[in-house]
Amino acid sequence: MNPSEDEVDLAIVGGGAAGLALAILTAQRMRAAAAGSRPPRIVIFDTARQLGAKILVAGGGRCNVTHQYIEAADYFGNPRLIGRVLARFDHLAARQWFERMGVALKVEPTGKLFPRTDKARTVLDALLDSCRKLHIEIRTGTRIVSIRQSAHTQGDAKLLLHAEDNGRERSLPGGPVAARFVALCTGGRSLPRTGSDGGGYQLARSLGHTITTTAPGLVPLVLDPEFFHARLSGITIQARLRVRPSDGGRPTFDRHGSLLFTHFGISGPLAMDASRIWTLRQEAGHPPRITLALLPEMDEAGTSQWLRDHPGVSGAAKIPQLLESRLPRRLVVELLTFLSINGGTRLSELDRATRQRLAEALTSLTLPVRGPRGWNYAEVTAGGVPLEEVDIGTMASRCCPNLYLAGEILDCDGRIGGFNFQWAWATAAIAAQSLARKLAALPDSAT
């Protein structure tokens, strides 16, 4: 090995939630297991100048750290492998870990866990403070562009990390970094302005991994401007969305929740959760059909009967009077205009064909989706490194010795509400347990 090479025990590429957690948990485990011995040299490399941008914007700036009720069904990916990960480090373990770092959490009625301060900065500061106390080095503004296998003269396999300067590969100060172990925690392609621009996929691919199709997840959806959504901007309703193949068939997504109309389309938890189904199908060249039920607890037949029998409303009442008992007035006005139904029509005068058309719109209104709002507004990435290419018991790569993967770079994404943070903490915890054990068994030879 070239004497100028910088040697570290563990190099973590990516300083987001998974990278910070992996570094801290590895150092904590080694400190607890081998008090008095030389602490491991752990270095985090990140392209951003300041870490934690995604943490700071999560949960509307409050950071929903995890969720009280979590199961594999809350995620997309291999359910068997996802379940094994979640069982190893659940939301209780995450809560205890944060509280040991001084971050008290509270459970809200929705099941989401937030810091009691209601400030995401509390979470980030605790993570960074732990890094300082554990002497974890952080090198910001550094893009790792290649990782290559090398061999020590005594047969001690290492991975060499190289950075980039003005588009050209270069050595880091003092030469390339030689790491006993490397963890890829680069995230996916969501919110690229924070540094997660998909570069980790190239590194993983160069080390033998494959990458599934990636698409924006948890992203608002843009609707055709001719639709009436823009005039409803700011209105939130409880609704039901169904996503089904464009050629028909059973829905691949069917869920109730909160929907927000915006000037560009739809957002809110319901739309965000449905988005990854639409975007992945679009990437495959088969954009699906999304329908909106404005009366989520009723089917078309029941709605038609409700319109006909209109309990509690006299036959002399006009259509809006009945609809406004369940829906916002602005929405009723725009819906009737869209359907070319005269709002002055009395319920008793509503003919069968019009009643059927209105019932269909109230329970299965096709939304003219043009596409996702884009990577800059996506909270997660759908797709990534297949879980089958990782040893789920350790998060070690099955393709490259001494390589680990954790967090969003893997092909697993959860619904909105703290589930993706839990995936980051859980995969990091599993990797940390394995890395601490392996590092403790190595000769005490690193500089």
C-alpha positions in Angstrom: 0.0 0.0 0.0 1.2 3.5 -0.9 2.3 5.1 2.4 0.5 8.3 1.4 -2.9 6.5 1.5 -5.1 7.6 4.3 -6.3 4.5 6.3 -9.6 4.3 8.1 -11.5 1.5 9.7 -14.9 2.5 8.3 -15.7 4.9 5.5 -19.3 5.9 5.2 -20.4 7.5 1.9 -23.4 9.7 2.6 -24.1 11.7 5.8 -27.9 11.5 5.9 -30.0 9.7 8.4 -28.7 6.2 7.6 -25.0 7.3 7.4 -25.1 9.3 10.6 -26.9 6.5 12.5 -24.6 3.8 11.2 -21.5 5.8 12.3 -22.9 6.5 15.7 -24.2 3.0 16.4 -21.0 1.4 15.3 -18.9 3.6 17.5 -21.3 3.2 20.4 -21.3 -0.6 20.2 -17.5 -0.8 20.0 -17.1 1.6 23.0 -19.5 -0.5 25.0 -17.9 -3.8 24.1 -14.2 -2.9 24.3 -13.7 -0.1 26.9 -10.2 1.2 26.9 -9.2 -0.2 23.5 -8.4 2.0 20.5 -11.6 3.5 19.1 -12.3 2.8 15.4 -11.5 5.5 12.9 -14.8 6.2 11.3 -15.1 8.9 8.5 -18.3 10.1 6.9 -18.0 11.6 3.3 -20.8 13.7 2.0 -21.1 16.0 -1.1 -23.1 18.6 0.7 -21.4 21.4 2.6 -23.8 20.9 5.6 -25.3 17.7 6.6 -28.9 16.9 7.4 -30.9 18.9 4.8 -33.5 16.1 4.5 -33.8 15.7 8.2 -34.5 19.4 8.6 -37.3 19.5 6.0 -39.0 16.3 7.1 -42.4 16.4 8.7 -42.9 20.0 7.8 -39.7 21.0 9.6 -40.6 18.9 12.7 -39.0 15.6 11.5 -41.4 12.6 12.1 -38.6 10.3 13.4 -40.6 7.1 13.2 -44.1 5.7 13.6 -45.8 3.9 16.4 -47.3 1.1 14.2 -45.0 -0.3 11.6 -45.1 -3.5 9.6 -43.8 -4.8 6.3 -47.1 -3.9 4.6 -46.2 -0.2 5.1 -43.4 -0.6 2.6 -42.9 -1.5 -1.0 -40.3 -4.1 -1.7 -39.6 -7.7 -0.7 -42.0 -8.1 2.3 -40.2 -11.1 3.8 -36.8 -9.4 3.9 -38.3 -6.0 4.9 -40.1 -7.8 7.8 -36.8 -9.3 9.0 -35.1 -5.9 9.1 -38.0 -4.2 11.0 -38.0 -7.0 13.5 -34.4 -6.4 14.4 -34.7 -2.7 15.2 -38.3 -1.5 15.8 -39.8 1.9 16.6 -39.3 1.2 20.4 -35.6 0.6 19.8 -35.4 3.8 17.7 -37.2 5.8 20.4 -34.9 4.5 23.2 -31.8 5.3 21.1 -32.9 8.9 20.5 -33.8 9.4 24.1 -30.4 8.2 25.1 -29.0 10.9 22.9 -31.3 13.4 24.7 -34.1 13.7 22.2 -37.4 13.1 23.9 -40.1 12.0 21.5 -43.9 12.3 21.6 -46.6 10.2 19.9 -49.3 12.1 18.1 -52.8 10.7 17.5 -51.8 9.8 13.9 -49.1 7.4 15.3 -46.2 9.6 14.2 -43.4 10.3 16.6 -41.9 13.8 16.7 -39.3 15.4 19.0 -41.1 17.1 21.9 -39.5 20.4 20.7 -41.4 20.1 17.4 -38.1 21.1 15.8 -36.2 18.9 13.3 -33.0 20.8 14.3 -33.2 18.9 17.7 -32.8 15.6 15.9 -30.0 16.7 13.7 -28.1 18.5 16.5 -28.3 15.3 18.6 -26.9 13.2 15.8 -24.1 15.6 15.0 -23.3 16.1 18.7 -23.0 12.3 19.1 -20.6 12.2 16.2 -18.4 14.8 17.9 -18.4 12.9 21.2 -17.5 9.7 19.5 -14.7 11.3 17.5 -16.4 10.5 14.1 -14.8 12.5 11.3 -17.0 14.3 8.9 -15.7 15.4 5.5 -18.3 17.6 3.8 -18.2 18.9 0.2 -16.5 15.7 -0.9 -18.0 13.6 -3.7 -16.7 10.0 -3.8 -16.7 9.0 -7.5 -15.0 5.6 -7.4 -14.4 2.8 -5.0 -11.9 0.1 -6.0 -10.7 -3.1 -4.4 -7.1 -3.2 -3.3 -4.9 -5.7 -1.4 -2.5 -5.0 1.4 0.9 -6.5 1.1 -0.1 -8.9 3.9 -3.3 -9.8 2.2 -5.5 -7.5 4.2 -8.2 -6.5 1.6 -9.2 -2.9 1.5 -11.3 -0.6 -0.5 -9.8 2.6 -2.0 -12.0 5.7 -2.3 -11.3 8.5 -4.8 -13.0 11.9 -4.9 -13.8 14.3 -7.7 -12.6 17.9 -8.4 -14.2 19.9 -11.2 -15.4 16.8 -12.9 -12.1 15.0 -12.8 -11.2 12.2 -10.5 -8.5 13.0 -7.9 -7.1 11.7 -4.8 -8.3 13.0 -1.5 -5.8 15.1 0.5 -2.9 12.8 1.4 -3.9 10.3 -1.2 -6.9 8.0 -1.7 -8.6 6.7 1.4 -8.0 3.0 2.1 -10.9 1.7 4.2 -11.2 -1.7 5.8 -15.0 -1.4 5.4 -17.2 0.9 3.3 -20.9 1.6 3.8 -22.9 3.1 1.1 -25.6 5.4 2.6 -25.9 7.8 -0.2 -29.7 7.8 -0.4 -31.4 7.8 -3.8 -32.4 10.5 -6.2 -34.9 12.5 -4.2 -34.3 16.1 -3.2 -31.1 16.2 -5.3 -30.3 19.7 -4.1 -29.5 18.1 -0.7 -26.8 16.0 -2.4 -28.7 12.8 -3.0 -28.5 12.9 -6.8 -28.2 9.1 -7.5 -24.4 9.0 -7.4 -24.5 6.1 -5.0 -26.1 3.9 -7.6 -23.1 4.3 -9.8 -20.8 3.3 -7.0 -22.9 0.3 -6.2 -23.1 -0.8 -9.8 -19.3 -0.5 -10.2 -18.9 -2.9 -7.2 -21.1 -5.5 -8.8 -24.6 -4.5 -7.8 -27.7 -4.1 -10.0 -30.1 -1.2 -9.7 -33.9 -1.6 -10.3 -35.9 1.1 -12.1 -36.0 4.2 -10.0 -38.7 6.8 -9.9 -39.9 9.6 -7.6 -41.8 8.4 -4.5 -43.9 10.4 -2.0 -44.2 13.1 -4.6 -47.1 15.5 -5.4 -48.8 14.7 -8.7 -49.4 17.3 -11.5 -52.8 17.3 -13.2 -53.9 18.6 -16.5 -54.4 22.4 -16.2 -57.8 22.1 -17.8 -59.0 20.2 -14.8 -60.6 22.3 -12.0 -58.0 21.5 -9.2 -56.3 25.0 -9.4 -59.5 26.7 -8.3 -59.6 24.4 -5.3 -56.0 25.2 -4.2 -55.6 24.9 -0.4 -58.7 22.7 0.2 -58.1 19.4 2.1 -60.6 16.6 2.1 -60.8 13.0 3.3 -61.0 10.9 0.1 -60.1 7.6 -1.5 -57.7 7.1 -4.3 -57.4 4.0 -6.5 -54.6 3.3 -8.9 -55.2 0.6 -11.5 -53.6 -0.5 -14.7 -54.7 1.6 -17.7 -56.1 -1.5 -19.4 -58.3 -2.3 -16.4 -57.9 -4.9 -13.7 -57.7 -4.8 -10.0 -56.4 -1.7 -8.2 -52.8 -1.8 -7.2 -53.4 0.9 -4.7 -56.7 1.5 -2.9 -56.6 3.7 0.2 -58.4 6.4 2.3 -56.7 9.4 3.5 -56.1 13.2 3.5 -55.9 14.8 0.0 -54.8 18.4 -0.7 -55.7 20.2 -3.9 -53.0 22.5 -5.1 -52.4 25.0 -7.9 -50.6 22.3 -9.9 -52.5 19.2 -8.9 -52.9 17.0 -5.8 -50.7 16.5 -2.7 -51.2 15.4 0.9 -50.5 12.0 2.4 -53.0 10.1 0.2 -51.6 11.5 -3.1 -48.0 11.1 -1.9 -48.5 7.5 -1.0 -50.1 6.7 -4.3 -47.5 8.5 -6.4 -44.8 5.7 -6.4 -47.3 3.3 -8.1 -48.0 5.9 -10.8 -44.4 7.0 -11.4 -42.9 3.4 -11.6 -45.6 2.4 -14.1 -45.0 5.5 -16.1 -41.2 4.7 -16.2 -42.2 1.3 -17.6 -44.2 3.1 -20.3 -47.7 2.2 -18.9 -49.0 5.1 -16.8 -51.9 3.8 -14.8 -55.3 5.3 -14.2 -56.0 7.1 -10.9 -59.6 7.6 -9.7 -60.8 9.8 -6.8 -63.7 9.0 -4.6 -65.0 12.2 -2.9 -67.4 10.1 -0.8 -64.9 7.4 0.3 -67.2 5.4 2.4 -69.9 4.9 -0.3 -70.0 3.0 -3.6 -71.6 4.2 -6.8 -74.9 2.4 -6.2 -75.2 3.7 -2.6 -74.4 7.2 -3.8 -77.0 7.1 -6.5 -79.5 5.9 -4.0 -78.4 8.7 -1.6 -78.9 11.3 -4.3 -82.4 9.9 -5.1 -83.6 9.5 -1.5 -81.7 12.5 -0.1 -82.5 11.8 3.6 -83.0 14.9 5.6 -83.3 17.1 2.6 -86.6 17.9 0.9 -87.2 17.3 -2.8 -87.5 21.0 -3.3 -83.9 21.4 -2.3 -81.3 22.0 -5.0 -78.4 19.7 -5.7 -75.7 21.8 -3.9 -77.6 21.8 -0.7 -77.2 18.0 -0.4 -73.7 17.8 -1.7 -72.5 20.6 0.7 -73.6 18.6 3.6 -70.6 16.3 2.8 -68.2 18.4 0.7 -66.7 21.9 0.7 -68.9 24.5 -1.2 -66.1 25.4 -3.6 -65.6 21.8 -4.5 -69.3 21.3 -5.1 -69.5 24.3 -7.4 -66.5 23.3 -9.5 -67.6 19.6 -9.7 -71.0 20.5 -11.0 -69.5 23.0 -13.5 -67.0 20.3 -14.7 -69.9 17.9 -15.2 -72.1 20.5 -16.9 -74.8 20.0 -14.3 -77.0 23.0 -13.5 -76.6 23.8 -9.8 -80.0 25.3 -9.7 -81.7 21.9 -10.5 -83.9 20.6 -7.8 -83.1 17.1 -6.4 -86.6 16.0 -7.3 -85.9 17.0 -10.9 -82.7 15.1 -11.3 -83.1 12.6 -14.1 -81.7 9.1 -13.9 -78.9 9.6 -16.3 -77.6 12.8 -14.6 -77.9 11.2 -11.2 -75.9 8.3 -12.4 -73.2 10.5 -13.9 -73.0 12.5 -10.7 -72.8 9.4 -8.6 -70.0 8.1 -10.8 -68.0 11.3 -10.4 -68.5 11.3 -6.6 -67.1 7.8 -6.3 -64.8 7.3 -9.2 -63.6 10.6 -10.8 -60.7 10.0 -13.2 -57.9 12.3 -12.5 -55.9 13.5 -15.6 -52.4 13.0 -14.2 -49.6 14.5 -16.3 -46.8 13.3 -14.1 -45.0 13.7 -10.8 -43.9 17.1 -9.7 -40.3 15.9 -10.0 -37.3 14.8 -8.1 -36.9 18.2 -6.3 -40.2 17.5 -4.6 -39.9 13.8 -4.0 -39.3 12.7 -0.4 -38.0 9.2 -1.3 -36.8 7.1 -4.2 -38.8 4.1 -5.4 -36.3 1.4 -6.5 -32.6 0.9 -5.9 -30.2 -1.9 -5.0 -32.3 -5.2 -4.7 -32.6 -6.4 -1.1 -31.7 -9.9 -2.4 -28.2 -8.6 -3.1 -27.6 -7.9 0.6 -27.3 -10.2 3.5 -30.3 -8.9 5.5 -28.8 -10.3 8.7 -25.8 -8.0 8.5 -26.6 -5.5 5.6 -23.3 -6.7 4.0 -23.1 -6.8 0.2 -23.3 -10.2 -1.5 -21.4 -8.7 -4.4 -18.4 -7.0 -2.9 -16.4 -8.0 0.2 -16.3 -5.5 3.1 -19.1 -3.4 1.5 -22.3 -2.6 3.4 -25.5 -0.8 2.3 -28.1 1.0 4.4 -31.0 3.4 3.9 -32.7 4.7 0.8 -30.1 3.3 -1.6 -31.8 0.0 -1.2 -35.0 -1.0 -3.1 -37.4 -0.4 -0.3 -39.6 2.7 0.3 -42.3 3.2 2.9 -45.4 5.3 3.0 -45.4 8.8 4.5 -45.3 9.2 8.2 -41.8 8.3 9.5 -41.6 4.9 7.9 -38.6 5.8 5.7 -36.7 7.2 8.7 -37.4 3.9 10.5 -35.9 2.0 7.6 -32.8 4.2 7.8 -32.4 3.6 11.5 -33.1 -0.2 11.3 -30.7 -0.9 8.4 -28.0 1.2 10.0 -28.4 -0.6 13.3 -28.1 -4.0 11.7 -25.0 -3.0 9.7 -23.5 -1.4 12.8 -23.8 -4.6 14.8 -22.0 -6.6 12.2 -19.3 -3.9 11.6 -18.6 -3.5 15.3 -18.1 -7.2 15.7 -15.8 -7.4 12.6 -13.8 -4.3 13.6 -13.3 -5.6 17.1 -11.8 -8.8 15.7 -9.2 -7.0 13.5 -5.6 -6.4 14.5 -5.1 -3.0 16.2 -3.1 -1.7 13.2 -5.0 1.2 11.7 -3.4 4.5 12.1 
